[in-house]
Amino acid sequence: MRILHISLGLPPFRTGGLTKYSLDLMLEQSNEHEVSLLYPGKITVSKKVSIKKNKSYGNIRVYELVNPLPISLLNGINQPQLFMKKVDRGIYKEYLKQTNPDVIHVHTLMGIHKEFFEAAKELSIKVIFTTHDYFGLCPKANLMDAEGNICEDFNSGHNCLSCNINALSLPMIYVMQSYPYRYLKDSSVVKSLRKLKKNQVKKSIEVSSVSKEVIKLDDNLAIQYVKLRKYYLEVFKLIDYFHFNSSIAKEQFESFLDLKGKVISISHNNIHDYRRERPSRKKNSSILRLGYLGPIDVYKGFYALKDTLDCLKGNGYKNWHLDVYGDFMNNPEIYSPEHYTFHGRYEYSQLKKMFDQIDLLIIPSVWKETFGFIGLEAQSYGVPIMVSEHVGFKDLIKDEETGFIYKTDGNDFISKLSSILDNPLKLERINENISKMKFPYIMQQHTNEIINLYQEVRAGVEE
């Protein structure tokens, strides 16, 4: 089968769960199929849209879309009109005729013009979309508002104004899509600039005066956000089938569109069954080691977790310690070393050692997280996990049997965590149940599921 993937690109330039999943799927598929990747690349002075063949990545043929639409990543959009530019459909039609894919698997709409999907439809090539995030429905891709709450209504585009006030300027987006940036992105200077931008965004959430500034903005911009959503809803309607990576993603997309699709949990090449290697919890340890892996951010729920732990501490629960991996905070007055350790960034190779030190992993996401690989990674090591009801990974947990799922409204989080602190031996039973459950999440098995899905969609017999 000839399979064309649309993704953000390849490591080390692109990282994250979407890149990891799409690359690992392509590598696995390329063992038996003809696999190509088309990704949005550099922006040139001429602005002429073209597709050029790059050096292959293993058995994967790599094509770069030169002068794509801007790539906003998770930074937001403050000039919507630039993300809806029309191009000659013939460019895409010619490319698709030349590569002649049997199926197109799209992992993101970022950078790709609507005309690509129109060309695929015209040539009767089936298109499948994996729901890694909410870009197309939301300019920031996470359906969160400026206050850090779930966005229930974008208020005819007006709520997008405050959300996207700190979006990157177009020149900065162009720089980040340039070849030099690929080699400089991990330099200390660029890292410092990214950190500065991240802090600026965090500050804007805390400062209430932002809303007053936003009121002054032209109402025409709100209209542009309405047009932007309409543009991407039209793109979504050109997709033949949706691969939802969780029931959460399915629920969110179906609230906007009437579409065909089904839930298939995802995996990656580093997921293996290590459950038998997990050591038993030390019975003489009175301190429960909690783990949080990810950025220190509102939408990831870090501050919700801290508030919960503060509340438990105020109620006399002091038999816990939180190990934070993936980010760093140097504020011992707020984060007492007695209860918090910040380890900074980590590598995949460190996961086993990290999970051996964690009694309970907590994934407290506030946003409707489409999956959450860290949950699957922890489960593969037999680590008990507590997730908010907003985490897509909850599909792979039976509450109180192979993990814990808490409701985000009310006191369910505090209640469930305090019951474990009262009786940490609960975790031994959870670990035992995880070790006994089926674990069909190895990448090879997942790849077979996706290939079967392609065949069903092509034959028109999908569920």
ChimeraX attribute file (.defattr): number of C-alpha atoms within 10 A of each C-alpha:
attribute: neighborCount
match mode: 1-to-1
recipient: residues
	/A:1	15
	/A:2	15
	/A:3	21
	/A:4	25
	/A:5	26
	/A:6	22
	/A:7	24
	/A:8	26
	/A:9	21
	/A:10	16
	/A:11	12
	/A:12	11
	/A:13	17
	/A:14	14
	/A:15	12
	/A:16	8
	/A:17	16
	/A:18	18
	/A:19	21
	/A:20	18
	/A:21	20
	/A:22	22
	/A:23	22
	/A:24	18
	/A:25	22
	/A:26	23
	/A:27	19
	/A:28	19
	/A:29	22
	/A:30	19
	/A:31	11
	/A:32	9
	/A:33	16
	/A:34	17
	/A:35	22
	/A:36	22
	/A:37	26
	/A:38	22
	/A:39	22
	/A:40	25
	/A:41	24
	/A:42	19
	/A:43	22
	/A:44	14
	/A:45	6
	/A:46	7
	/A:47	11
	/A:48	11
	/A:49	16
	/A:50	13
	/A:51	19
	/A:52	12
	/A:53	12
	/A:54	11
	/A:55	9
	/A:56	12
	/A:57	14
	/A:58	10
	/A:59	16
	/A:60	21
	/A:61	17
	/A:62	21
	/A:63	21
	/A:64	18
	/A:65	20
	/A:66	19
	/A:67	22
	/A:68	26
	/A:69	23
	/A:70	23
	/A:71	23
	/A:72	24
	/A:73	17
	/A:74	15
	/A:75	21
	/A:76	23
	/A:77	28
	/A:78	24
	/A:79	17
	/A:80	19
	/A:81	13
	/A:82	13
	/A:83	21
	/A:84	19
	/A:85	13
	/A:86	11
	/A:87	15
	/A:88	11
	/A:89	16
	/A:90	12
	/A:91	15
	/A:92	22
	/A:93	20
	/A:94	13
	/A:95	16
	/A:96	18
	/A:97	12
	/A:98	9
	/A:99	12
	/A:100	15
	/A:101	19
	/A:102	17
	/A:103	21
	/A:104	24
	/A:105	23
	/A:106	22
	/A:107	21
	/A:108	22
	/A:109	21
	/A:110	20
	/A:111	23
	/A:112	23
	/A:113	22
	/A:114	21
	/A:115	19
	/A:116	21
	/A:117	24
	/A:118	17
	/A:119	21
	/A:120	22
	/A:121	16
	/A:122	10
	/A:123	13
	/A:124	12
	/A:125	18
	/A:126	22
	/A:127	23
	/A:128	22
	/A:129	21
	/A:130	21
	/A:131	22
	/A:132	23
	/A:133	22
	/A:134	20
	/A:135	21
	/A:136	20
	/A:137	20
	/A:138	22
	/A:139	24
	/A:140	22
	/A:141	17
	/A:142	21
	/A:143	24
	/A:144	21
	/A:145	23
	/A:146	20
	/A:147	16
	/A:148	19
	/A:149	13
	/A:150	15
	/A:151	17
	/A:152	9
	/A:153	12
	/A:154	17
	/A:155	11
	/A:156	13
	/A:157	19
	/A:158	22
	/A:159	18
	/A:160	27
	/A:161	24
	/A:162	21
	/A:163	27
	/A:164	20
	/A:165	19
	/A:166	18
	/A:167	21
	/A:168	21
	/A:169	14
	/A:170	16
	/A:171	9
	/A:172	12
	/A:173	17
	/A:174	18
	/A:175	14
	/A:176	21
	/A:177	22
	/A:178	15
	/A:179	13
	/A:180	10
	/A:181	15
	/A:182	15
	/A:183	11
	/A:184	14
	/A:185	15
	/A:186	13
	/A:187	10
	/A:188	10
	/A:189	11
	/A:190	13
	/A:191	13
	/A:192	12
	/A:193	11
	/A:194	13
	/A:195	12
	/A:196	12
	/A:197	16
	/A:198	14
	/A:199	11
	/A:200	12
	/A:201	18
	/A:202	15
	/A:203	12
	/A:204	18
	/A:205	18
	/A:206	12
	/A:207	10
	/A:208	11
	/A:209	10
	/A:210	16
	/A:211	17
	/A:212	10
	/A:213	12
	/A:214	18
	/A:215	12
	/A:216	8
	/A:217	13
	/A:218	11
	/A:219	13
	/A:220	11
	/A:221	18
	/A:222	20
	/A:223	14
	/A:224	19
	/A:225	25
	/A:226	18
	/A:227	17
	/A:228	24
	/A:229	18
	/A:230	14
	/A:231	16
	/A:232	20
	/A:233	15
	/A:234	14
	/A:235	18
	/A:236	21
	/A:237	13
	/A:238	19
	/A:239	21
	/A:240	19
	/A:241	22
	/A:242	21
	/A:243	24
	/A:244	24
	/A:245	24
	/A:246	25
	/A:247	20
	/A:248	21
	/A:249	24
	/A:250	20
	/A:251	12
	/A:252	15
	/A:253	18
	/A:254	12
	/A:255	8
	/A:256	10
	/A:257	11
	/A:258	9
	/A:259	15
	/A:260	13
	/A:261	19
	/A:262	17
	/A:263	17
	/A:264	17
	/A:265	20
	/A:266	24
	/A:267	26
	/A:268	23
	/A:269	16
	/A:270	14
	/A:271	17
	/A:272	17
	/A:273	17
	/A:274	15
	/A:275	19
	/A:276	12
	/A:277	12
	/A:278	16
	/A:279	11
	/A:280	12
	/A:281	17
	/A:282	10
	/A:283	8
	/A:284	6
	/A:285	10
	/A:286	12
	/A:287	15
	/A:288	19
	/A:289	17
	/A:290	20
	/A:291	22
	/A:292	23
	/A:293	22
	/A:294	17
	/A:295	17
	/A:296	17
	/A:297	16
	/A:298	19
	/A:299	23
	/A:300	21
	/A:301	22
	/A:302	22
	/A:303	16
	/A:304	18
	/A:305	20
	/A:306	15
	/A:307	13
	/A:308	18
	/A:309	22
	/A:310	14
	/A:311	13
	/A:312	19
	/A:313	14
	/A:314	10
	/A:315	10
	/A:316	9
	/A:317	14
	/A:318	17
	/A:319	15
	/A:320	18
	/A:321	19
	/A:322	24
	/A:323	19
	/A:324	22
	/A:325	19
	/A:326	15
	/A:327	16
	/A:328	14
	/A:329	14
	/A:330	9
	/A:331	9
	/A:332	12
	/A:333	7
	/A:334	10
	/A:335	15
	/A:336	11
	/A:337	13
	/A:338	11
	/A:339	18
	/A:340	19
	/A:341	19
	/A:342	17
	/A:343	14
	/A:344	14
	/A:345	13
	/A:346	14
	/A:347	7
	/A:348	9
	/A:349	9
	/A:350	9
	/A:351	15
	/A:352	16
	/A:353	9
	/A:354	16
	/A:355	19
	/A:356	17
	/A:357	16
	/A:358	22
	/A:359	22
	/A:360	25
	/A:361	24
	/A:362	24
	/A:363	27
	/A:364	24
	/A:365	24
	/A:366	24
	/A:367	22
	/A:368	23
	/A:369	23
	/A:370	24
	/A:371	27
	/A:372	20
	/A:373	18
	/A:374	19
	/A:375	24
	/A:376	24
	/A:377	22
	/A:378	23
	/A:379	26
	/A:380	23
	/A:381	24
	/A:382	26
	/A:383	29
	/A:384	27
	/A:385	28
	/A:386	25
	/A:387	25
	/A:388	24
	/A:389	23
	/A:390	22
	/A:391	25
	/A:392	25
	/A:393	25
	/A:394	26
	/A:395	18
	/A:396	15
	/A:397	20
	/A:398	14
	/A:399	16
	/A:400	14
	/A:401	16
	/A:402	25
	/A:403	24
	/A:404	22
	/A:405	24
	/A:406	21
	/A:407	13
	/A:408	16
	/A:409	8
	/A:410	9
	/A:411	11
	/A:412	14
	/A:413	22
	/A:414	16
	/A:415	14
	/A:416	17
	/A:417	20
	/A:418	17
	/A:419	11
	/A:420	14
	/A:421	19
	/A:422	12
	/A:423	10
	/A:424	20
	/A:425	12
	/A:426	15
	/A:427	22
	/A:428	15
	/A:429	16
	/A:430	22
	/A:431	25
	/A:432	18
	/A:433	17
	/A:434	23
	/A:435	22
	/A:436	13
	/A:437	9
	/A:438	8
	/A:439	14
	/A:440	12
	/A:441	19
	/A:442	17
	/A:443	20
	/A:444	16
	/A:445	11
	/A:446	19
	/A:447	21
	/A:448	13
	/A:449	14
	/A:450	17
	/A:451	15
	/A:452	13
	/A:453	20
	/A:454	23
	/A:455	16
	/A:456	13
	/A:457	19
	/A:458	17
	/A:459	10
	/A:460	11
	/A:461	9
	/A:462	15
	/A:463	9
